[in-house]
Amino acid sequence: MSADLVYLVAGLCLILAVLLPAVLRGAPVTTPMLLIGTGMLIGLTPLPEDLPLGHEDNRALIEHATELTVIVALMGVGLAIDRPLDLRRLSSWRTWSPAWRLLGVAMPLSIASVALLGWALGAAPAVALLLGAVLAPTDPVLASDVQVGGPTVADDEEDVEAETEDDEVRFALTSEAGLNDGLAFPFVYAAILLATEGAVSDWGARWVAWELLGKTAIGVAAGMLVGHLLARVAFRADNPALRVAERGEPLLAVAALFTAYGVGEVAQGYGFLAVFACAMTFRAAERRHSYHRDMHQVVERLERLLTLFVLLALGIALTRGLLEDLDWRSVAVAVAVVGLIRPVAAWVALAVRAPTDGPGTLTRRERVATAFFGVRGVGSLYYLAYAGADVADFRSGWLWSTVGLTIVLSVVVHGATAGPVMSRLECRRAQWAQQQEDEDEQRDQQRGQTAV
């Protein structure tokens, strides 16, 4: 493809990035659906014949492109969540109950179920475990339609919490997406160790101590440290020239996500967790400041641009050989993940001994919606490309075909249903709030009549 044609395609992509979100608002077709479809159409033309998109020859490019997209999305997710998390207060941990349930129960159940299904369908144990780990995380990139919209700016912190704490579905899915991309890493490493070192007895204890616990703690600590230091500079530096929040310089968000990721990885922790922890820590420093909204807007635009290129490339790859090794087993896995395994695992996690009042409480309908919308996407491509660097069996065409089909199915099914389902939930929530207001008003009137 000539350089001139590259510029033309890039320009058209940027135009789509600007126009599509507004044009498709309220439509049953989402931006990811249209982008993948457009990429598939481009793949059917002779234009990209010399465009190298095969996963065999471009594993490193796929890994780094998807890695960048995910960390940008994680920064946006962390800045968007209004509900605070104070690690020193048990009551604060309880308000995050949906996230802990989805991470601690639904995610391991999903990994185990997909791994067992893959093994039953004939995949090697290590390949089956990798498939479970790759398809477990809820994607922060493609799940924007079911996530919180962005940081809320209010006069005081109590108003910020009050304005957002009633949308438990969006909060649950956003917080899950922010954390589970990093927490899928230990299971990817488990698959690599199973393929390279054999029996679990040879590496199981080391995996628990280091891959599961040690690197998770390092990643979170690194992110919190970077977020705390940058927040002190941005909001409270002694030198006014360093207080970038006062002049509204939003590019600090980009600097923060790269710094947090770099520190987390250099310290041998999980960089994905470091980015999310950095964003959450920075957001907590001055929760009422409008600077968070400025930072979020920059990250959101960068995420939109990166997502556009990744999804167009995925669409082109789908009609250029990514699905060549597709078989009935791939279809079975994709349908099971989207339609059965994730919904059932998340429902179990959210329903068993669920809180009955206060923040973190979901109604039956909200639990169903939260369980259903486990969007699979860019993160799955990253993990698959990452694992393929260490194990030859993880580069198999069948794995890529299965993951690619699952992503497309998730984009179509969840994209087509997200708008109607979320609108219906919001309408019911508004009706319930109005009903509660009317009942309170009636009680006040009865008290007044009794007093007279």
N, C-alpha and C positions, 0 to 999 in steps of 0.2 A: 504494500500500500504506500503510495507516494506521500511525501510530507504535506503537500497541499491538500490531499484528501484527508489526512489526519486532522489538519486544522479545520476543515469543513465539518467533519464528523464531530469534533470537539465543540465547535460553535453550535451546531444543532443540539448537541447534548445539553449544553448550558441553557439554551433557549427552553428546552423541555424542563429542565430543573426549575426554571423561573415560572413557567406557565402552568405546568401540570397540577401542582397542589391546589391552586385556586380553581382551575377548570374542572377538576374531578371531585371537588367538594360536594358531598351528598350523593354522588353517583355510585352505582353498584360496582363500578370498575375502579380499582385503586391504582395508585401510581406504580407500585411494584408489579402488579399484573400487566399493566400497559408496557412497562419497560422490558419485562421478560418477553412479552409477545413481540415487541418491536425488534428486540435482539434476535429472536427466532426468525423473523422475516428477513432481517439483514443477513442472517446465516444462510438463507436460501438463495441469495443473490451471488453473483460472481465477484462482487466488490472485495470481500475479505478473504479471497482465496489464499493470499500470502500472509494473512494475519495469524500468528502462532497462538492458538488458544488451547491446544491439547494439554491435558493435565500431566501427561508423561514428560513433556519437554519443558513445561513452565510451572513446575511445582513450586519453586522458590518465588516466582512472581505472584502466583495465586496466594501463597502463604502471606507474603508481605502486604499485598493489596487488601486482602480481607482482614489481616491483623490491624492495619491502620484504620480501616472502616469501623471495626469493633471498638477500638479504644476511643475513637472520637465519639461514637454513640454512647459509650459508658460515661464519658465526661458529661454529656448532655443529660443523661438519665440522672446522674448524681446531683447535678445542679437543679433539675426540675422537681425533685421530691421536696415537698414542703414539710412533711411530717418529720420532726426531729428524732434523733436516736441518741439518747444520753446513756452511754455504757455504764454509768454509775447508778442508774435508777432502774429498778425492776419494773416499775410502772411504764417506763418508756419502752423497755423490751417487749412488754405485753402488747403495746399498740402496733408492733410489727409482727404479731402472731401469724398472719397469713404468709408472710415471707419466710419465716422460720419453718413453717409446716411444708411449704412448697419445696424448700431447699433440703430439709432434713428427712422428709418422708417421701414426697412425690418424686424427687429427682433420683434417689437410689432405687426406688421401685421401678421407675421408668427404665433406668440403665439395666437393671437385672432382667426386666421383662423383655426388652429388645434383645439383650444378649442371649437369653434363653431361646427366643424365637429364631434368631439368626443361627444359633447352634443346631436347633431342631431342623432347620431348613438346609443344613449341610455345611455351614461355614465352620472354619477352624475356630477353636475356643478363643484365641487371641483376636481374630478378625471379628468374631461375634461380640466380644467385649468392647472392642473399639467402636463398632457400629452403635452399641448402646450408649457409649460415652459421647460420641459425635452427635447423635440425634437427641440427646437429653436436654440441652439448654434451651430455654426460651430466648429468642433472639432479640437483642435491644435495638437492632437496626431496622427490621421489618415490622416491628410490633407497635409503631407509633400511633396507629388508629385505636389501640386499646390501652394506651398509656396516658399518664398525666400530661397536660399540655405544656407546662412550663412553670418556672418559679412564680409564685404569687407575691406581689408587693402590697403590703398593707400598713396601716398606721402602727400597729403593734403585733407582736408575735402571736398573741391569742387569736387575733383576727385571721392571721395566715392559716393557723391550724383549723379554725372553724370553717373556713371557706372550702377546704379540701378534704377534711377527714371523712365526709359522708360518702365519697366516691371510693368505696373500698375495693371495687373490682380493678379500677385503674391503678390504685396504689399497690395492690397485691401483685399485679402483672409487671408494673414498673420496677418495684423493689426486687422481685424475683429475677427479672432480666438483668438488673444491675449486678447481682451477686453470683448468679449461677454460671455465667460464662467463665469466671475464674475458678469456681468450684468443680467444673467439669474436668479441669486439668489433671487432678490426681488420678482419675479413672482412665484418662488417655495414657498417662504414664503406666498405670497398671497393665493396660493392654500391651504397651511396648515391652515392659518387663516380662510379661507372660510369653511374648514371642521370642525374646532374646535370652532370657535366663531360665525359662522352664517353670518348674513346679513353684506354686505359691509359697511353700515352706522355705524356699531359698531366699525369698525377698520380701515376704509379707510384712514382717515386723519393721523392716527398714522403710517400706512404703508407708505404713501407718505413721511412723515417727517423723519422717522427713517429708515425703510427697504430700501426705494428707494434712498433717498438723503443722509441721515446721514451716514449710513454704507458704502455707495459708497465713500463718501468724506474721511472717516477715512481710508479705505483701500488704496486709492490712496496716501494719505498723509503719511501713515505708510511706504509704499513701497518706496516712494521718499526719505524719511528720512533715511531709512536703506541703500538704494543705494548710497546716497550722502556721508554718513559716511564711508561706506566701500570703496568707490572710493577714498576718501581723504587718507585713510590709505594705500590702495594698490598702489596708484600712487604718493602721495605727503607727506607721513609721514616723520617727522623730523628724526626719527631713521631709518637708511637704512635697518636694519633687518626686519622692518615691511613693507617695500615696496615690497610686494609679486609679483607685476607685473614685476619687474626687474629680478626676478629669474624664472618667468614663472610658478608659482604654480597654476594650474588651479582648484584645489579643492575648492578654494574660491567660485566658482560658486555654488557648492552644499551647502556650508555654508550659502551663501547669500540667496538662495531660501528657506531654512528652517527657517532662521532668519526672513526674510521678511514675510513669511507665519505666523510664530508664533506671531510676533509683531502685524500683522494685525488682527489676530483672538483674541488675548488677549485684544486688544484695542476695540473689538466688531465691527470691520470692516470686509470687505470681503477679505479673505486671497488670493484668486485667483487674484484679482486686485492688491493687494500689491506685489505679486511676479512679475507680469508683469511690474508694475511701477518701482520696484527696478531694474529690468534688463534694462529697458529703461534709467533710471537715471544713472546707472553705465556705460552704453554704451556711454552716452552723455559726461561723464566726460573727457575721453581721446579717442575721436572717432578714431583717427589715429593709436592707439596702437595695436600691434599684439596680445596682451594679450587677447583681446576679442575673437579672433579666438581659442586660446587655451582653454578658458573657455567653449566656445560653443561646442567644440569637446567632452569635458568630459560630458557635459549635454546631448549631442546627443547620446552618447553611453549608458548612463544610461537610457535615454528615450527608446532607442531601446530595451534594455533588459527588462524593465518593460512592454513595449507594447507587447513584445513577450509572456510573461507569461499571461497577461490579455487576449490577443486574443486566445491563446491556451485554456485557461480556458473557455472563451466564446464559443468556438467551441465545447468543450466537453459538456458544459451545453446545447447547442442546441440539441444534440442527447441524452441528459439525462433528458429531461423533461421541459426545458425552454419554448418550443413551445407547451406544452400540451394544453394550453387554447387558442390556435390560432383559430380564426374564420374569416369569411368574413369581419367583421368590422376591424379586425387587418390588413388584406391585403389592405383594402380601405384606411386606415390611412397611412400605409407605402408608398403605391404608390402615394398618394396625396402629402405627405410631400416631397418625393424625386423628383417627376415628375411635380408637379404643384405649390404647395403652396410656397415653398422656391424660385423657379425660378421666379414666377410672382411677389412676394413681393420684391425680390431683384432688379428685372428689374425696377419696379416702383420707388424704392428708388434711383436707379442710373440714371434713364433717366429724371426724372422731374427736370427741371432747372439745368441741369448738366453743369459744367464748360466746356468751349470750347477750352481752351489752358492752357499750363503750367502743372506742376506736379499735379496729381489728375484727369487728363482728360482721359477718356476712350473712345475708338471708339465704334461703334455699336457692332461689333463682340466681343470686349473685355467686354462690358457690358453683352452680352449674356453668355459668358464663366464664368464671375464672378458670375452672378446670378445662373447659373446651378450648380457650384461646391460648394454647401453647405454641406460638408461632416458631417454626424452624426456619433458619435462614443462613446468613453470611457466616456466623460463628461456626456452623457445621462444616462449611468449606474450609475454614481456617484450620480447625482441628485435624481434618482429614489430610490436608496438605502438610501440616506439621508432623504428624505421625509417619507419613510416607517418607520423610527424610531419614528415618532410622531403620525402618523395616520394609523390605522389598514387597512382602505380601500385602502391605497396606496401600500399595499403589495399584492394586488390581482394578481393572475396568468395572467389575461388578460392584465394588464398593462405591466408586464414583457415580455409576449409573443409579444405584439405589438411593444414595444421598441426594443426588440431583433431582430425581423424581419426587422424593419426599418434600424437598424444598418447594418445588413447583406446586405440588398438591396442597401444601400448607398455604402458600401465597394465594392460590385460587379459592380454596374453601374458607379460610379465615378472612381473606380480603372481602369476599362477597357477603359474608355474614356479619362482619364487625360493625358496620354502620347501623343496620337495622336492630341488631341485638343491643348495642350500647344505647341507641336512641330509646328503645323500649324500656330499658332499665332506668334511664334518666327520667323518663316520663312517669314511671311508677314511683320513683323516689320523690319526684316533685309532688305527685298526688298524695303520697303518704305524709310528706311534710305539711302540705296544706290541710290535710285531715287533722294532723296533730295540732296545728295552729287553731283550727276551728274548735276543736275540743277544749283547748286551753281557754279560748275566748268564752265558750259557753260556761265553763267552770267559774271563770272570773265573774260573769254576769250573775250566775246562781249565788256566788258568795256575796255579791253586792245586794241582791234582793233579800238574802237572808239577814244581812246586816241591817237593812232598812226595817 
